[in-house]
Amino acid sequence: MNINRIRLGNLFEMTESENAKIRCIVAQEPSTPPEILAKLAEDENLEVRERIVFNSSTPPEILAKLAEDENLGIKKIAKHIFALR
């Protein structure tokens, strides 16, 4: 899937997909806009949030939010990456 060819409106629709794999694709893509990453940072699926943490384009404010995640693994990784940026 070439996410660069997907319109912004379609990306927002993809964040509502019941399929976590689709949300993961959006979350890991460096060209995903920050407002969509912020929405996905609240996703119930651990893997989606994890993909955001490892996305090199995730803004510091979203990493800071994920550094307070309920999942200890996400929390630790987000704190570490936030400290490196």
MMTF fields as JSON, N, C-alpha, C and O atoms, coordinates in Angstrom:
{
  "mmtfVersion": "1.0.0",
  "mmtfProducer": "UNKNOWN",
  "numBonds": 339,
  "numAtoms": 340,
  "numGroups": 85,
  "numChains": 1,
  "numModels": 1,
  "chainsPerModel": [1],
  "groupsPerChain": [85],
  "chainIdList": ["A"],
  "bondAtomList": [4, 2, 8, 6, 12, 10, 16, 14, 20, 18, 24, 22, 28, 26, 32, 30, 36, 34, 40, 38, 44, 42, 48, 46, 52, 50, 56, 54, 60, 58, 64, 62, 68, 66, 72, 70, 76, 74, 80, 78, 84, 82, 88, 86, 92, 90, 96, 94, 100, 98, 104, 102, 108, 106, 112, 110, 116, 114, 120, 118, 124, 122, 128, 126, 132, 130, 136, 134, 140, 138, 144, 142, 148, 146, 152, 150, 156, 154, 160, 158, 164, 162, 168, 166, 172, 170, 176, 174, 180, 178, 184, 182, 188, 186, 192, 190, 196, 194, 200, 198, 204, 202, 208, 206, 212, 210, 216, 214, 220, 218, 224, 222, 228, 226, 232, 230, 236, 234, 240, 238, 244, 242, 248, 246, 252, 250, 256, 254, 260, 258, 264, 262, 268, 266, 272, 270, 276, 274, 280, 278, 284, 282, 288, 286, 292, 290, 296, 294, 300, 298, 304, 302, 308, 306, 312, 310, 316, 314, 320, 318, 324, 322, 328, 326, 332, 330, 336, 334],
  "bondOrderList": [1, 1, 1, 1, 1, 1, 1, 1, 1, 1, 1, 1, 1, 1, 1, 1, 1, 1, 1, 1, 1, 1, 1, 1, 1, 1, 1, 1, 1, 1, 1, 1, 1, 1, 1, 1, 1, 1, 1, 1, 1, 1, 1, 1, 1, 1, 1, 1, 1, 1, 1, 1, 1, 1, 1, 1, 1, 1, 1, 1, 1, 1, 1, 1, 1, 1, 1, 1, 1, 1, 1, 1, 1, 1, 1, 1, 1, 1, 1, 1, 1, 1, 1, 1],
  "groupList": [{"groupName": "MET", "atomNameList": ["N", "CA", "C", "O"], "elementList": ["N", "C", "C", "O"], "formalChargeList": [0, 0, 0, 0], "bondAtomList": [1, 0, 2, 1, 3, 2], "bondOrderList": [1, 1, 2], "singleLetterCode": "M", "chemCompType": "L-PEPTIDE LINKING"}, {"groupName": "ASN", "atomNameList": ["N", "CA", "C", "O"], "elementList": ["N", "C", "C", "O"], "formalChargeList": [0, 0, 0, 0], "bondAtomList": [1, 0, 2, 1, 3, 2], "bondOrderList": [1, 1, 2], "singleLetterCode": "N", "chemCompType": "L-PEPTIDE LINKING"}, {"groupName": "ILE", "atomNameList": ["N", "CA", "C", "O"], "elementList": ["N", "C", "C", "O"], "formalChargeList": [0, 0, 0, 0], "bondAtomList": [1, 0, 2, 1, 3, 2], "bondOrderList": [1, 1, 2], "singleLetterCode": "I", "chemCompType": "L-PEPTIDE LINKING"}, {"groupName": "ARG", "atomNameList": ["N", "CA", "C", "O"], "elementList": ["N", "C", "C", "O"], "formalChargeList": [0, 0, 0, 0], "bondAtomList": [1, 0, 2, 1, 3, 2], "bondOrderList": [1, 1, 2], "singleLetterCode": "R", "chemCompType": "L-PEPTIDE LINKING"}, {"groupName": "LEU", "atomNameList": ["N", "CA", "C", "O"], "elementList": ["N", "C", "C", "O"], "formalChargeList": [0, 0, 0, 0], "bondAtomList": [1, 0, 2, 1, 3, 2], "bondOrderList": [1, 1, 2], "singleLetterCode": "L", "chemCompType": "L-PEPTIDE LINKING"}, {"groupName": "GLY", "atomNameList": ["N", "CA", "C", "O"], "elementList": ["N", "C", "C", "O"], "formalChargeList": [0, 0, 0, 0], "bondAtomList": [1, 0, 2, 1, 3, 2], "bondOrderList": [1, 1, 2], "singleLetterCode": "G", "chemCompType": "PEPTIDE LINKING"}, {"groupName": "PHE", "atomNameList": ["N", "CA", "C", "O"], "elementList": ["N", "C", "C", "O"], "formalChargeList": [0, 0, 0, 0], "bondAtomList": [1, 0, 2, 1, 3, 2], "bondOrderList": [1, 1, 2], "singleLetterCode": "F", "chemCompType": "L-PEPTIDE LINKING"}, {"groupName": "GLU", "atomNameList": ["N", "CA", "C", "O"], "elementList": ["N", "C", "C", "O"], "formalChargeList": [0, 0, 0, 0], "bondAtomList": [1, 0, 2, 1, 3, 2], "bondOrderList": [1, 1, 2], "singleLetterCode": "E", "chemCompType": "L-PEPTIDE LINKING"}, {"groupName": "THR", "atomNameList": ["N", "CA", "C", "O"], "elementList": ["N", "C", "C", "O"], "formalChargeList": [0, 0, 0, 0], "bondAtomList": [1, 0, 2, 1, 3, 2], "bondOrderList": [1, 1, 2], "singleLetterCode": "T", "chemCompType": "L-PEPTIDE LINKING"}, {"groupName": "SER", "atomNameList": ["N", "CA", "C", "O"], "elementList": ["N", "C", "C", "O"], "formalChargeList": [0, 0, 0, 0], "bondAtomList": [1, 0, 2, 1, 3, 2], "bondOrderList": [1, 1, 2], "singleLetterCode": "S", "chemCompType": "L-PEPTIDE LINKING"}, {"groupName": "ALA", "atomNameList": ["N", "CA", "C", "O"], "elementList": ["N", "C", "C", "O"], "formalChargeList": [0, 0, 0, 0], "bondAtomList": [1, 0, 2, 1, 3, 2], "bondOrderList": [1, 1, 2], "singleLetterCode": "A", "chemCompType": "L-PEPTIDE LINKING"}, {"groupName": "LYS", "atomNameList": ["N", "CA", "C", "O"], "elementList": ["N", "C", "C", "O"], "formalChargeList": [0, 0, 0, 0], "bondAtomList": [1, 0, 2, 1, 3, 2], "bondOrderList": [1, 1, 2], "singleLetterCode": "K", "chemCompType": "L-PEPTIDE LINKING"}, {"groupName": "CYS", "atomNameList": ["N", "CA", "C", "O"], "elementList": ["N", "C", "C", "O"], "formalChargeList": [0, 0, 0, 0], "bondAtomList": [1, 0, 2, 1, 3, 2], "bondOrderList": [1, 1, 2], "singleLetterCode": "C", "chemCompType": "L-PEPTIDE LINKING"}, {"groupName": "VAL", "atomNameList": ["N", "CA", "C", "O"], "elementList": ["N", "C", "C", "O"], "formalChargeList": [0, 0, 0, 0], "bondAtomList": [1, 0, 2, 1, 3, 2], "bondOrderList": [1, 1, 2], "singleLetterCode": "V", "chemCompType": "L-PEPTIDE LINKING"}, {"groupName": "GLN", "atomNameList": ["N", "CA", "C", "O"], "elementList": ["N", "C", "C", "O"], "formalChargeList": [0, 0, 0, 0], "bondAtomList": [1, 0, 2, 1, 3, 2], "bondOrderList": [1, 1, 2], "singleLetterCode": "Q", "chemCompType": "L-PEPTIDE LINKING"}, {"groupName": "PRO", "atomNameList": ["N", "CA", "C", "O"], "elementList": ["N", "C", "C", "O"], "formalChargeList": [0, 0, 0, 0], "bondAtomList": [1, 0, 2, 1, 3, 2], "bondOrderList": [1, 1, 2], "singleLetterCode": "P", "chemCompType": "L-PEPTIDE LINKING"}, {"groupName": "ASP", "atomNameList": ["N", "CA", "C", "O"], "elementList": ["N", "C", "C", "O"], "formalChargeList": [0, 0, 0, 0], "bondAtomList": [1, 0, 2, 1, 3, 2], "bondOrderList": [1, 1, 2], "singleLetterCode": "D", "chemCompType": "L-PEPTIDE LINKING"}, {"groupName": "HIS", "atomNameList": ["N", "CA", "C", "O"], "elementList": ["N", "C", "C", "O"], "formalChargeList": [0, 0, 0, 0], "bondAtomList": [1, 0, 2, 1, 3, 2], "bondOrderList": [1, 1, 2], "singleLetterCode": "H", "chemCompType": "L-PEPTIDE LINKING"}],
  "groupTypeList": [0, 1, 2, 1, 3, 2, 3, 4, 5, 1, 4, 6, 7, 0, 8, 7, 9, 7, 1, 10, 11, 2, 3, 12, 2, 13, 10, 14, 7, 15, 9, 8, 15, 15, 7, 2, 4, 10, 11, 4, 10, 7, 16, 7, 1, 4, 7, 13, 3, 7, 3, 2, 13, 6, 1, 9, 9, 8, 15, 15, 7, 2, 4, 10, 11, 4, 10, 7, 16, 7, 1, 4, 5, 2, 11, 11, 2, 10, 11, 17, 2, 6, 10, 4, 3],
  "groupIdList": [1, 2, 3, 4, 5, 6, 7, 8, 9, 10, 11, 12, 13, 14, 15, 16, 17, 18, 19, 20, 21, 22, 23, 24, 25, 26, 27, 28, 29, 30, 31, 32, 33, 34, 35, 36, 37, 38, 39, 40, 41, 42, 43, 44, 45, 46, 47, 48, 49, 50, 51, 52, 53, 54, 55, 56, 57, 58, 59, 60, 61, 62, 63, 64, 65, 66, 67, 68, 69, 70, 71, 72, 73, 74, 75, 76, 77, 78, 79, 80, 81, 82, 83, 84, 85],
  "secStructList": [7, 7, 4, 4, 4, 1, 7, 2, 2, 2, 2, 2, 2, 2, 2, 6, 7, 1, 7, 2, 2, 2, 2, 2, 2, 2, 2, 2, 7, 6, 6, 1, 7, 2, 2, 2, 2, 2, 2, 2, 6, 6, 7, 1, 7, 2, 2, 2, 2, 2, 2, 2, 2, 2, 7, 6, 6, 7, 7, 2, 2, 2, 2, 2, 2, 2, 6, 6, 7, 1, 1, 2, 2, 2, 2, 2, 2, 2, 2, 2, 2, 2, 2, 2, 7],
  "xCoordList": [0.851, 0.0, 0.894, 1.755, 0.698, 1.471, 0.663, -0.28, 1.054, 0.293, 0.381, -0.496, 1.436, 1.578, 0.483, 0.229, -0.154, -1.22, -2.599, -3.599, -2.645, -3.924, -4.213, -3.35, -5.399, -5.782, -5.952, -6.217, -5.798, -5.891, -7.211, -7.226, -8.301, -9.607, -9.663, -10.258, -9.04, -9.009, -8.155, -8.458, -7.091, -6.266, -7.081, -6.995, -7.879, -8.733, -9.711, -9.971, -10.252, -11.156, -10.429, -10.997, -9.184, -8.411, -8.153, -8.012, -8.091, -7.882, -9.095, -8.995, -10.242, -11.475, -11.686, -12.669, -10.766, -10.913, -10.944, -10.228, -11.771, -11.802, -10.562, -10.236, -9.879, -8.693, -7.462, -7.045, -6.886, -5.722, -4.523, -3.69, -4.418, -3.298, -3.332, -2.285, -4.514, -4.655, -4.229, -3.514, -4.663, -4.273, -2.761, -2.146, -2.158, -0.706, 0.036, 1.057, -0.48, 0.143, 0.184, 1.202, -0.916, -0.988, -0.045, 0.649, -0.016, 0.783, 2.282, 3.024, 2.738, 4.177, 4.697, 5.909, 3.818, 4.216, 4.757, 4.035, 6.011, 6.595, 5.853, 5.958, 5.118, 4.407, 3.014, 2.3, 2.624, 1.325, 1.352, 2.261, 0.378, 0.346, 0.232, -0.379, 0.819, 0.803, -0.592, -0.761, -1.592, -2.935, -3.51, -4.308, -3.1, -3.552, -2.768, -3.333, -1.47, -0.682, -1.215, -1.251, -1.626, -2.18, -3.443, -3.649, -4.277, -5.501, -5.159, -5.741, -4.214, -3.84, -3.081, -3.046, -2.482, -1.781, -2.747, -2.328, -4.031, -5.065, -5.728, -6.705, -5.192, -5.773, -5.721, -4.767, -6.741, -6.805, -5.811, -5.464, -5.351, -4.465, -3.014, -2.509, -2.362, -0.978, -0.034, 0.847, -0.211, 0.692, 0.589, 1.593, -0.589, -0.766, 0.04, 0.774, -0.11, 0.628, 2.136, 2.915, 2.538, 3.956, 4.529, 5.645, 3.764, 4.229, 4.43, 5.329, 3.595, 3.739, 5.035, 5.749, 5.332, 6.558, 7.783, 8.72, 7.786, 8.94, 8.921, 9.864, 7.876, 7.791, 8.718, 8.536, 9.693, 10.686, 10.083, 10.728, 8.868, 8.21, 7.244, 6.59, 7.142, 6.226, 6.738, 7.871, 5.913, 6.326, 6.586, 5.988, 7.475, 7.818, 6.617, 6.592, 5.633, 4.48, 3.658, 3.043, 3.654, 2.955, 3.781, 3.231, 5.108, 5.971, 5.826, 5.794, 5.737, 5.575, 4.272, 4.222, 3.231, 1.955, 2.073, 1.568, 2.744, 2.912, 3.868, 3.846, 4.697, 5.579, 4.781, 5.321, 3.492, 2.579, 1.563, 0.551, 1.841, 0.922, 0.696, 1.549, -0.451, -0.789, 0.066, 0.244, 0.594, 1.43, 2.879, 3.439, 3.474, 4.831, 5.852, 6.762, 5.706, 6.627, 6.576, 7.614, 5.371, 5.201, 5.775, 6.485, 5.459, 5.92, 7.456, 8.008, 8.135, 9.595, 10.223, 11.137, 9.722, 10.282, 10.049, 10.957, 8.847, 8.53, 9.407, 9.889, 9.622, 10.492, 11.913, 12.559, 12.391, 13.748, 13.906, 14.846, 12.987, 13.071, 12.875, 13.553, 11.964, 11.743, 13.037, 13.368, 13.765, 15.009, 16.093, 16.963, 16.049, 17.052, 16.822, 17.738, 15.596, 15.299, 15.552, 15.36],
  "yCoordList": [-1.176, 0.0, 1.235, 1.377, 2.119, 3.356, 4.446, 4.998, 4.74, 5.689, 7.112, 7.934, 7.408, 8.745, 9.067, 10.235, 8.057, 8.261, 8.322, 8.545, 8.126, 8.134, 9.545, 10.189, 10.013, 11.356, 11.412, 10.4, 12.605, 12.818, 12.305, 11.662, 12.578, 12.107, 10.599, 10.046, 9.936, 8.471, 7.96, 6.919, 8.685, 8.288, 8.34, 7.444, 9.406, 9.497, 8.329, 7.775, 7.953, 6.804, 5.522, 4.664, 5.39, 4.194, 4.083, 2.975, 5.201, 5.144, 4.568, 4.141, 4.554, 4.003, 2.538, 1.924, 1.982, 0.598, -0.351, -0.154, -1.367, -2.407, -3.294, -4.011, -3.241, -4.051, -3.326, -2.302, -3.859, -3.236, -3.182, -2.284, -4.125, -4.116, -2.875, -2.318, -2.449, -1.226, -0.024, 0.847, 0.03, 1.146, 1.129, 2.189, -0.057, -0.159, 0.403, 1.076, 0.124, 0.646, 2.168, 2.781, 2.762, 4.222, 4.728, 5.726, 4.046, 4.479, 4.433, 5.251, 3.512, 3.366, 4.19, 4.321, 4.735, 5.462, 6.855, 7.654, 7.156, 8.459, 9.669, 10.77, 9.479, 10.615, 10.841, 11.743, 10.039, 10.237, 11.544, 11.758, 12.418, 13.711, 13.57, 12.623, 14.512, 14.452, 14.344, 13.675, 14.983, 14.927, 13.51, 13.124, 12.744, 11.362, 10.491, 9.591, 10.758, 10.025, 10.279, 9.365, 11.507, 11.834, 11.022, 10.52, 10.897, 10.102, 8.634, 7.994, 8.11, 6.707, 6.437, 5.296, 7.452, 7.283, 6.89, 6.421, 7.082, 6.711, 5.378, 4.975, 4.703, 3.442, 2.399, 2.354, 1.566, 0.513, -0.611, -1.372, -0.717, -1.803, -1.451, -0.414, -2.31, -2.1, -1.962, -1.102, -2.792, -2.764, -1.44, -0.945, -0.87, 0.416, 1.494, 2.268, 1.526, 2.523, 2.295, 3.248, 1.028, 0.695, 1.205, 1.723, 1.056, 1.527, 3.042, 3.553, 3.749, 5.207, 5.564, 6.48, 4.839, 5.1, 4.943, 5.737, 3.931, 3.678, 4.472, 4.383, 5.235, 6.062, 7.267, 8.06, 7.403, 8.488, 9.876, 10.868, 9.965, 11.262, 11.617, 12.658, 10.785, 11.076, 12.287, 12.282, 13.326, 14.543, 14.281, 13.381, 15.069, 14.887, 14.92, 14.189, 15.749, 15.834, 14.534, 14.195, 13.819, 12.534, 11.469, 10.623, 11.517, 10.604, 10.83, 9.875, 12.1, 12.417, 11.826, 11.316, 11.899, 11.312, 9.798, 9.21, 9.17, 7.714, 7.29, 6.135, 8.201, 7.907, 7.751, 7.35, 8.071, 7.899, 6.793, 6.682, 5.977, 4.908, 3.913, 3.737, 3.278, 2.273, 1.013, 0.282, 0.761, -0.41, -0.07, 0.89, -0.854, -0.581, -0.585, 0.243, -1.508, -1.569, -0.315, 0.251, 0.115, 1.343, 2.526, 3.363, 2.576, 3.677, 3.774, 4.856, 2.652, 2.65, 3.049, 3.872, 2.457, 2.759, 4.224, 4.891, 4.724, 6.116, 7.071, 8.065, 6.794, 7.646, 7.641, 8.686, 6.473, 6.361, 7.143, 7.922, 6.928, 7.626, 9.122, 9.916, 9.524, 10.95, 11.582, 12.704, 10.884, 11.417, 11.558, 12.423, 10.726, 10.777, 11.901, 12.312, 12.388, 13.425, 14.768, 15.763],
  "zCoordList": [0.0, 0.0, 0.0, 0.868, -0.956, -1.003, -0.317, -0.884, 0.91, 1.715, 1.171, 1.438, 0.409, -0.161, -1.169, -1.461, -1.69, -2.671, -2.033, -2.714, -0.742, -0.036, 0.453, 1.049, 0.206, 0.635, 2.143, 2.793, 2.684, 4.12, 4.685, 5.734, 4.01, 4.471, 4.569, 5.494, 3.607, 3.635, 4.791, 5.374, 5.123, 6.271, 7.555, 8.394, 7.7, 8.884, 8.923, 9.992, 7.776, 7.719, 8.106, 8.782, 7.685, 8.004, 9.505, 10.022, 10.208, 11.657, 12.37, 13.52, 11.694, 12.264, 11.887, 12.301, 11.105, 10.655, 11.85, 12.832, 11.754, 12.783, 12.695, 13.64, 11.564, 11.335, 11.887, 11.346, 12.96, 13.591, 12.653, 12.776, 11.717, 10.774, 9.889, 9.559, 9.51, 8.705, 9.528, 9.033, 10.783, 11.655, 11.896, 12.018, 11.965, 12.125, 10.917, 11.061, 9.74, 8.51, 8.558, 8.238, 8.954, 9.043, 10.138, 9.945, 11.281, 12.428, 12.163, 12.708, 11.356, 11.128, 9.963, 9.794, 9.173, 7.967, 8.326, 8.922, 7.974, 8.309, 7.73, 8.27, 6.654, 6.065, 6.654, 6.217, 7.632, 8.276, 9.061, 9.863, 8.845, 9.533, 11.059, 11.553, 11.793, 13.26, 13.869, 14.888, 13.274, 13.85, 13.797, 14.65, 12.794, 12.699, 13.681, 14.302, 13.819, 14.808, 16.214, 17.038, 16.492, 17.818, 18.079, 19.184, 17.069, 17.222, 17.471, 18.346, 16.697, 16.844, 18.144, 18.606, 18.733, 20.014, 21.122, 22.18, 20.88, 21.849, 21.493, 22.125, 20.485, 20.023, 21.126, 21.903, 21.192, 22.205, 21.928, 22.832, 20.679, 20.287, 20.602, 20.171, 21.344, 21.764, 20.571, 20.573, 19.57, 18.41, 17.653, 17.14, 17.577, 16.905, 17.645, 17.031, 18.963, 19.755, 19.663, 19.632, 19.62, 19.5, 18.181, 18.14, 17.112, 15.792, 15.789, 15.121, 16.533, 16.62, 17.343, 16.936, 18.414, 19.172, 18.275, 18.365, 17.415, 16.556, 15.246, 14.459, 15.01, 13.801, 13.978, 14.902, 13.111, 13.231, 13.074, 13.415, 12.569, 12.383, 13.503, 13.442, 14.511, 15.619, 16.385, 16.865, 16.505, 17.211, 18.703, 19.293, 19.301, 20.715, 21.656, 22.646, 21.366, 22.265, 22.28, 23.291, 21.161, 21.118, 21.845, 22.55, 21.666, 22.414, 23.913, 24.69, 24.321, 25.747, 26.278, 27.397, 25.474, 25.889, 26.019, 26.975, 25.053, 25.097, 26.213, 26.639, 26.685, 27.823, 29.111, 30.142, 29.045, 30.181, 29.903, 30.595, 28.887, 28.474, 29.61, 30.479, 29.585, 30.598, 30.471, 31.445, 29.275, 29.044, 29.381, 28.851, 30.253, 30.717, 29.573, 29.556, 28.624, 27.488, 26.631, 26.287, 26.287, 25.498, 26.268, 25.711, 27.532, 28.386, 28.381, 28.186, 28.593, 28.652, 27.322, 27.276, 26.245, 24.923, 24.563, 24.068, 24.807, 24.476, 25.285, 24.742, 26.561, 27.389, 26.842, 26.766, 26.464, 25.942, 24.629, 24.472, 23.701, 22.405, 22.596, 21.944, 23.477, 23.755, 24.271, 23.888, 25.126, 25.69, 24.623, 24.735, 23.601, 22.534, 21.532, 20.819, 21.488, 20.475, 21.018, 20.318]
}
